[in-house]
Amino acid sequence: MKNTVTTKNRKVDLDKIRNIGIIAHIDAGKTTTTERILFYTGKTYKIGDIDEGNTQMDWMDQEKERGITIVSAATTTFWKDVRINIIDTPGHVDFTAEVERSLRVLDGGVVVFDAEEGVQSQSETVWRQADKYKVPRLCFINKMDKLGADFEGTVDEIKTRLGAVPIVMVYPIGKEDSFVGVVDLLEKKALIWDQDESGIKYTVTDDIPDDLEAKVEEYRAKLIEQIAETDDVLLEKYLEGKDISIDELKQALRKAVIAYKVVPIYCGTSLRNKGVQPLLDGIVDYLPSPADLKFVEGVNPKTGEKEKRVFSDDEAFSALAFKIQLDPHVGKITFVRVYSGTIKSGSYVYNVNQNIKERVSRLLLMHANQREEINDAYAGEIVVLVGPKDTRTGDTLADESKPILLEEITFPDPVISLAIEPATKSDQEKLSLALQRLAEEDPTFRVKIDHDTGQTIISGMGELHLEVLAERMRREMKLNVKTGKPQVAYKETFINEAEGEGKYIKQTGGRGQYGHCLIRVRPLERGAGFKFVNAIKGGVIPSEFIPSVEKGVKEAMDKGILLGYPITDIEVILYDGSYHEVDSSDIAFKIAGSMALAEAAKKAGMVLLEPIMLVEVTVPEEYMGTVIGDLSSKRGKILGSEKRGNAVMIKAYAPLSELSGYATTLRSLTQGRGFFYPMFSHYEEVPANIIQEMKKQRGLES
């Protein structure tokens, strides 16, 4: 049923909107594919090229220089009177937060694969992220012109490694340098790009190449069977041998894709301008519109009850802020996905998370770094707000009279840190401001001051992440900064359960200080963080001092006890204590809390945790033994290897601390022919002998 919208001013009906993301492993060709989509939909008149550094979506200088996407760019374009809002996301693991927040607000995704490399590690990561948010998707097997391109092998990997049900929509005509086009299996027509370099014109013919006839028949029969299996009415027709029309097949396939049962597969070569138009048709035909998804779920902040908000202009306004960006022209801008209702420029919105009202002075539609001013935004749209000052990533904006709290976006903790300082002392204040602005933009970037050394420490998801941010300060904020060597983000935790007592008594001339508490600490499973339980009975510690005990415990945790790294994965139960009518104060109980934790730590015993990376190393076969030996010497655990053409891909777990400078080591071991891809996996205990070594280096033990 067509979703009709009552608002007269609305330019595009709800069922004519597609909010999609282009997601993939680094170097699979996401940005190039997006560039072609913009070109063929008439949004740009010149094809952007990453190698030439003139792409539309990678607009930041560093993106052009490095040839990678750093921030997810948003753009709006049209294909066959359907409005497509596209978010081009980064593929590099250091920018995983950008992918996470984009997926949270998308209705559908296009996953791009390299036809030679197949399913790579970050492809698996983004696939699992899309699974988490239940995002229906299409696959585009790119680089069919590349040496070693293997269409059927990649389809097979999508099935086995990702657990998906692939439905092949097009079959390639030729491969590597003889790739000229595809056969549309549903329509049974050959599409051949042979007329011009730009790929705008292509020949559509009923003549299927003779050598492909049998393959096309086999794949088409399988396609019809797979679609029929998703729909009871069609399955009955299919089993009775009746003809099923193409329209019926398309409708059933659309339902199956939206219901998350199957994944249509397309192929082509974005760089050589072949195969992109059928992908665009697939986006329009099979990916959901907001009308298909009907509603979003959230919580009523007043009652705590679950609520649904229907995707309609007539509903109360609700939207999710999924990205904050510092725009050189208009200052801080907020990307939002409008789920229900409408919003006007010059109006106010209510930030449910912060419990504040924010003014929206302007509304913009973004095309990468170009912008178009609009007066209203409606349900289902992705727009930019200018004006909100305190809204953060993941905040819900809503109608104040009918608030709803949408599910927040969760981000991983940073795994690497480094010290940063301005080149001149006079820039110290400027640096603090710059770091604060970057932390607002990027939820995986953290800043803290080390009170012992007075240094400013920044933390992030990897060396590249921090390198890019430091470079942005130099270029965008004209701030000359110096950075120290990257430091691994170790953590400390308790081995056993233990109790600790903290008693702080100070008697001076006037009023004294008195704080006394008893705590029980127990270790939690990895990744559980910190829990504080108030088990005080009978008011032995007045309720106003309990937050002070928690604050003291937290401060001691931040400073660390074993080697000065933050403590994590523990539960602290405050179960007893005492107070003094006159001398007790917040500060006394805070100090008592930190003393109690230190005493419990001595009894419980502590261990150091280190980040473990999942490493994928691709090397020519003859170097396999050397590389495995080297990884083992770095405390690596080899998980296995698989052959890919003439190369071997080795998977291993290795501690981040051992991987410093590994790219250079690998190049020298493989005569420059090996490359590796690390991604954070989990935290593990550091072996006792290494802890001893670290203590010696710090002069903590002889």
N, C-alpha and C positions, 0 to 999 in steps of 0.2 A: 504494500500500500504506500502511495506517495505521501511523504510527510509535508503537509501544507503549513505554511507559516502565516500568522495573521498580520505581522508587522509589514506595513506597506513600504517602508523605506529600504527594506532588506534587498541587497543586490543579488544575492545568490541563495537559492533554497538550500535547506539543510541537507537534503539528499544529494546535492550537487557539490558537496565539499569533501575533500580527502585530506586528512592530516597525516602525513607520512614522514618517515625518517629513512635515510639511506645509511645502513649500518654494515660494518665489515671489519676484517683484519686489516692492519696497516698495509698499504701498497696493493690492495685488491682492485682499486680503481673507483672508489666511492665518489671522490670529488670530480673526476673526469666524467663519470656517469651523470652526476648532477649537472655539470656544465652542458652536456649534450641535451639533457632534458630541457634546460632553459633555452638552449638554442632552437630546438625543434618546436617548442611551444611559443616561440617568438618573443621571449623575454629579453634575449640578447641577440645582437646582429652579427657578432663575431664569436667564433669558437675559442673559448679560453683553453690554455695549455699550461699544465703544471710546470713542464720543463722550461717554458718561456717565462713563467712567473706572471701570467696575465689572467689568472682565473678570477671569476666573479665571487665565488664562495670563499676561497682562501684569500681574504682581503687584507689580513694583517701582514705587515712586512716580513715578519719572521716566518709566516706560513709560506710565503712565496719563496723565500730563500731556502728553507729546509725542505720544501716540497711535501709538507705534511699539514694536516688539519689540526688546529689546536683548540679553537672554540667552535661550538656547534653554531653554524650560521642559519638564519631562517629566511625563507623567501616564499613569495606567493606567485603562482603562475596559473595559466588556464590551458586545458586540453579538451577539445570537443565539448565546450561550454561547462566543463567541470572545473571548479577552483581547487587547485592542488597547493596546499601549504607544505613546503618541504623543509625538513631540518637535516642538514648535512653534518654528520657527527664525526668526531675524530676516531681513528682506528687504533692509535697508540695506547697501550695499557696505562700509561701515566695519566691519561686524561679520561679515565673510566667514569668519573663523575659526570662529565659532559654527556656521555652516552646514557647513563642512568637517569639523569633528569629529563633527557629528551624522550626516552621510552615511556616515562611516567605519563606524558601528556599526549602521546601519539595514538591514533586509532589503528594505524597499519604500518608495516615496515617493508622495505626492500633490502634484502641481504645480498651483498655482492661477494662473489667468490672468484678467485683466480683459477682459470681452467687448468693451469699446470700444477699449482700448489695444492688445489683441493681445499678441504676443510682444515684451516690452521687453528692454532690455539686461541687467538683472540676471536676468531669466528665462533668458536665454541662458547667463549665467555659472553659475547654479545647475544648469542642465541639463547643462552640460559637467562640472561637479563630480560630478553624479550618474553621468554616463557614465564618469568616471575610476574610480569605485568599483563600476561595473556594477550600479547599483541599479534593479530593475524598478519601473515607475511607472504611475500613472493620471493623467489630467488632469481638472481641474474648471474649466470655463469659468464664472467667477463674474460677478456684476453683470449678469445678463441683463435686469434691469429698468432699466438705465441708458440714458440718451439716447445713441444711436449704437451700441448693442450690436450686434455682428455675429458670430453664431455660426459661420457657414460661412467667413467671412473669417479668423477666428481659427484654425479647424481647418486652413485652407490654410497659414497662417503657421507652424503647428506642423510641418507637413510640409516647407515650403520652407526656413524659417530654422533649424529645429532638426534637420532631416534624419531625423525620426521617421516611423514608419508608423502614423498615427492610425486607430483603429477606433471609429467613432461608435456609442455604446451607447444614447444617448437623443437624441431630437430635440425642440427646444423648441416649446411651444404658445404662440404669440404672442411678442412681444418688446417691449422698453422698458416703458411702463406697462401694456401689455396682456399681459405675460408671466404666465401662470397655472399652468404646469406643463410636464410632459415626456411624450413617448411612449416607453415602454420598447420598443425595436425588437425584441429577442429574443422577449419574451413577447407583443408586439403589443398592449399595453394602454396606455391613457392614464391618467396620474396627475395629478389636478388638485387644487391646494391652494386650496380656496375656502371651507372651513368655519370655520377659526379663524385668528386672527392668529399664534399661536405655531407653526403648521405641524405640530402633532403629528398632527392628523387630516387625511387627504386622501382623495379619491374615486379608486377604481381602477375603470376601466370599459373595456369592449371597443369603445365608440363612439369611433372616431378622428374628430376634426373633419373635415368634408367637404373643406375647402380644403387639408388636409394629406395626404389619402389617397394622392395620387400621389407626394408627397415621401417619405412613410413607406415605401411599396412600394419605391421606388428605393433608399433608404438601407438597408432591411432586406435586399434582394437583394445589395447590395454587402457588407454585414456578413457574411452567410452565405458569400459567395464568398471574402472575405478570411480568414475563420476556416478554411474548407476548404483554402485554399492552404497553411496552416501544417502540415497533417497529411495524410500520404499516403493513409491509409485513407479519411478523409473526402473527400479530393479525388476519389478513384475513385468514391465514392458520388455525389458532386456531379455529376461529368461524365456519370455514367450516368442522372442525373435522379431518383435515389432520394431519399426523404425522410430528412432527418437530424434526430434528436431534439434537443430543447433541451439535455438533459443532455450529449449527445455534444458539442454545440457549446461548452457551458460548460467541459467538461473540456479540450477542445482549446485553447480560448482561454486557460485558466489556464496550460497548458504553454507556450504561445507568449509570454505576458507574462513568465513566469519565465525563459524562454530569451532574453528581451530582444529579441524580434522585433517586437512590436507594442505600441501604447500605447492602451488604452481611453479614450474621451472621454465625460465626463459634463458636465451643465450645470445651472445654477440661480442662485439669488440668496440667499446666506447671510444677508444683512441682513434680507431679507423672508421668511426661513424657508421657502424653496421649493427642492426638488431635492436636499436633503442626504441623505435616507434611501437613495435609489438609490446614492449615492456610498458610503455605509457598506456596502451589500450588495456593491458592487464590491470594496471593500477586503477583505472576508471571502472573496468568491468567487475573486478573481484575483491578489491580492498573495501573495507566498510566506510560508510559515511557516518557522521554522528547520529543520523536518524536510525541507522541499523543497530547501533549500540544502545540507543534509547535512554539510558540513565547512568548517573554516577552515584556511588555510595559514599556516605560520610557519617559523622557523628554530630548530634546536636550538642553544642558546648554547654548548654544550660542543664540538660537532663541526662546527658551521657548515653542517650538512646541512639540506635542506628537510624539513619534517614536516607531516603533516595531523593535525588534531584533529577527531574526529567530534562533531557536536552531540548528545551523549548524556549522561545523568546518570551512566552507568557509566564514562565516560572520566575521565582525570585532570583536575583543575580547571584551567581557563584563562579569563582575562577581560581586557578592555581598559578601562583608565581613560580615559574620553573627556572628562571635564569635572571641574574642581575648583571648588567654590563655597564662599563664606564664609556660613554660615547664622547669622542673628542669635541663634537659640536653641541650636543644638548645636555651633557652631564650624565647623571645616573639614569639608566632606563631599565624598565622591568618587563620582561617577556611574560605574557600570561596566556593561558588557555582558558577561554570563556566556556564554561560548561552549560550554564543556563542563564536566562534573562538577557538584559542588554546593559550597555554602559555608554555614557556620553562624555565627550571631552568637556572639561570644566566642572565635572561633578565630583562627589566624594564617594569613597568606598570604605568599607569597614574591614580592617585586618583582624581576623578572628584570633590568630595565634598571639598577636601582640596586644590585642584589646585596645586598638587605637583607630582613629579615622584618618584616612590619607586623601589628599586632593589629587585628582587626575587632571592636570592642566591641558595635556594634549594626548591624542591617540594617533599612533603611527602604524602603517603596514610596512614591513621591512622587506627589502630585496637586497640580501647580503648587507653591504654597508650603505646602500641607497635607501631613501625613505619616502613614503607618500603619506600625507596628512589626511586623516579621516575624522568624521564627526561622531560616528556611532560604531559600536562593535556588537555583534550578536552571538547567540549560542552557537557553539561549534567552531568558532574562529580562533586563530592564534594572532594576537596583536601585541603592540608594545605600548606601555604606559609611560608617559613622562610626568614627573611630579612626586610620586611616592618617595619619601626619604628613608623610612625605617623598615620597609618591607624587605624580607630576606628570601632566599631560595627555599621553596617548599611551603611558604605561607599561603593560607587560604584567604581570598578576598571575597566578601559576601555583602548581602543586603543586611544592614544593621538590625532591621526589624525581624529578619528571618535568617539568623546565622547558621552556618553548617561548617564543620571542620573536616576537610578532605584528608585522605591518607597522606602523611608526610613522606618525603623522599629520604631514604637512609643512605649514608655514604660511608665508605671504609675509612679506617684510621690511617694516618700517614705512616710510612715505613722508613723514611730517611730525613735527616736534618742537616742544616749547616748554619754556621754563624754568618751574620751579615752586618756590615757597618758602612756608614757613608764615608766617602773619600775625604770629606772635610767635616770637622765638628759642627760647623754652622748649619749643615744639612740634616742634623739629627731629627729635628722636628718634622722636616719635610719627609724623612724616611718613615717615621711613625705613621704619618698621614697616608703615605703611599701603600704601606703594608696593610693598614686598616682597609683601604679601598679594595686592594686585591683580595683580602680575606672575605670581604662582602661578596665579591664576584664568585669566588671559588671555595666551595665548602670543604674540599680536601686539603686546603692550604691553611696551616696554623702558624700563629706567631706567639712566642712567649719570651719573657726576659729571664735570663739566668741570674738570680739575685746574688749568687756567690761571685760570679765573674763580671756581672754587669753587661754581659753580651746579649744581643738580640738574636734569638734562634728561630729560624723558619723551618717548617717541616712540610713534606709533600709526599707524593706517590712514587717518586723516582728522581734520578739525577736530571733527566731531560725536563721534567716538570719544573724543578727549581731553577734550572738554567734559563728556561723560557721566561719565567716570572722575573728573574733578575734582569734579563735583557729588556723586558717590557718597561721596567723602571728606568732603565738607561734611555730608552727611546721615547716612550710615550710621556714619561713624567720628567724627562730631562734631569735625572738624578744619577750621579755617578756613585756606584756602590762597589764595595769589595766583598768577596765571599770567601769563607774558609773552606776546608776540605769537607766533603760530605761525610756525615756521621750516621751510623746505623741506629735506628730507633729501637734500642733494647728495652725490655720491660722486666720488672721483678715481680715475683709472686711467692706466696707461702707454700711450704710443703705439707705441713700438718696443721691440725686444729690446735689453738693455744689460747690462753687467757693472759690479759695484761692489765696492770693497774697504773693509773696515772694520778699522782697527788701533787698538786702545786700549792705550796703555802709560802707566803712571803710576808714577813712582818716588818713594816718600816715605821717611821715616826707617827704618821697619821693612820688612815684606814689601811688595813692589810689586804692581801689577796688570798682567796681560798677556792680551790676547785679540785674535785675528787671524783674519779669515775673508774668503773671496772668494765672491761669489754671482753668479748669472746670473738676470736677471728677464725674463720674457716675458709679453706681454699675452694674456689668454684671451678667449673669446667672452662677450658680455653675459650676466650672470646666473650665471656659472660660480663666482664667489666667490674663494676663496684655496686654493692648493695649495702644499705645502712638500715638496721632494724632497731627501732626503739622498743625495748622490752622493760622499761622502767615501770615499777608498780608502787602505788602508795605515795607518790610524790617525793621519793628520796632525793631526786634531782628535779627542781622545778622545771616545768615545760619550757620556760623561756630560755633556759641554758642548754637544752638538748641540741638545737641547731649549732651552738658554739662547739659542742663536743664533735659533731659531724664535721664542722669546718676544720677543726684541729686535726682530725684523722685524715681528711682530704689533703691538707697542706703537707702532712708528713708523707702521705702517699706520693704526692707530686715530687717531693725532694728525693724519695727513695732512701733505702737503708743499707742495702748490700753494697751497691756501687754507685749510688746516686741517680739511678734511672727510675721512672715512675712505676709505682706498684699497681697491679691490675688483678682481675679475676679473684677477688676476695669478698666475703660477706662479713661485716662488722656488726655484732650484736651488743648494744649497750644495755647491760642488765642490772647494774647496781652503782652505788656511789653515795656521796653525802655532800652537804652544802652548809654554809655559814650564813646566818641571817643578815649580817652586816657586810662581811668581807667577800662574799661570793660575787663574781662578775663574769661577763662574757669572755674577757681575755683569759681569766684564770681557768675556765673550763676548756677553752680552746687549747691552751698549753697542756692541760691534763689529758686531753684527747690525743694529742700527738705523743705525749710521754707513754701513754697506755699502748699505743700501736708499736712504739719502739721496743717496749718490754715484751709484748706478744711475739714480735719478730725474732727476738733472741731465743725464745722457747720453741717456736714452730720450725725454725730453720727456713732459709730462703734459697730460691734458685733464680737464675737469670734466664729470660726468654729472648730468643732472637727471631727476626723475620726470615722465613724460608721461602725461597722463590721457586716457582715451577719454570724450568728453563727448557726451551726448545732450541737445539743446535742443529743446523743443517750444514752438512759437509760432504765433499766428494768421498766416495766409498773408501778410497785408499787411506784416508786420514782417520777413519772411524776408531781404530784401536788407540791411536795417539790421543785423540780427543777424550775418549772414555777414561783413559788412564789419568789424564790431566784433571778431569772433573772429579774423579775419585780422590785425587790428592787434595782437592778443595772441599773435602767432607761431603761430596755429592753422592746421592743415592740414585743409581741409574734405574729408571722405571721401564725402559724398553727402547726399541728402535724400529723404524719402518722405512722401507725403500721407497724413494720417490724419483723415478727416472734413473739418472746416473748418480743421484745423491742419496744420502741417508739422513733421516731426521731422528736425532737422539733426544729422548725426554728424560729429564732428571730433576730431582729436588736438590737445591744447593743453598747454603746460607748466604744471605745478602752480603755479609761481611767479607766473604771470600771472593765475591764477584767484582770487586773494584778493579778497574782496568782490564776486565776479561775480554772486551772486544779487541783490544790490541794483542793480547796473548793469543786469542783464537786466530787472528789474521796471520801472526807469525807461524803458528803451528800448521796452518793450511795454505800457506803461500798466498794469502789474501782471498781465498775462495770460500771460506766458511763464514756464516753469520749466525747470530743467536738472538733469541727473543725471550727476555725474562718477564715473568708476571708474579705478583705477590700471591702466595698460597695460604700460609698459616704461620703461627708462632710455635716454636719448639724449644725445649730446654737446651741450654748451652752446656756442653760437656764440662765436668769438674776441672779437668786439667787446663782448659782454656780460661775458666773463671779465675783460677790461681794465677795464670799468666797476666790477666788483666789487672788483678789486684797488685801484683809485683810492679807492673808498669806505673801504677798510681801511687806506689810506695805505701800501700795499705797493709802489706804483709811482706815479711822478709823472704 
